Amino acid sequence: MKKMGLVMSLIMVNSMVSALPYRPGDEYAILIEPTWRMLDPDDSYAQTLGGQWVLVGSFTFKKRSQETVHLNKLILQWHGPTIPKLVGELYSKRSDRDFLPIEEYLVSDGMWCKTNQELVLDFRYPLTLGPVSEFFLVLTLPKEVQELVKQGTFDLSLRALPIQFRQALDETRVSLSLRVPVVDIRSDIRS
């Protein structure tokens, strides 16, 4: 019974992955994978930060081309209940290390546009994308905003992407959905 619960939760999470349709031979691809991981499980920083610090997803940019491509901004358009205020940060990840939300890897302190319901992530400096470049989105979420975020989707805006990725997307909607069903695998363990 343990294995069945774990497999079911993995299938549910993996079914929520959003990606640029990628075929062998494509020069450019984007993979967006939702996650919901509390980075401060004992709430020791929640009071200071103004809410739970949550890793909500990753953005992986893949390119086969030898062409130099720079990324200097991501814009995430919110589709769901109105969010009055949102605090988000984007971190890069070194391929040889686990993800760490530390200053050294901070790429952007996001700015929330309440009117447009967008999280604008202007990079501190343009980043040159390698064959695989991975970024992680961390949100600081008060309890009331946590519930709102679980009811919607962030679309990756085409207007901030490098031209090569915009052309590859060709109007395809690429989203980060946090409507991931939560499966309590402890109930399967007890059975």
Buried (B, 14 or more C-beta within 10 A) or exposed (E): EEEEBBEBBEEEBEEBBBBBEEEEEBBBBBBBBBBBEEBBEEEEBBEEBBBBBBBBBBBBBBBEEEEEBEBBBBBBBBEBEEBEEBBBBBBBBEEEEEBEBEEEBBBBEBEBBEEEBBBBBBBEEEBEBEEEBBBBBBBBBBEEBBEBBBEBBBBBBBEBBBEBBBEBBEEEEBBBBBEBEEBEBEEBEEE
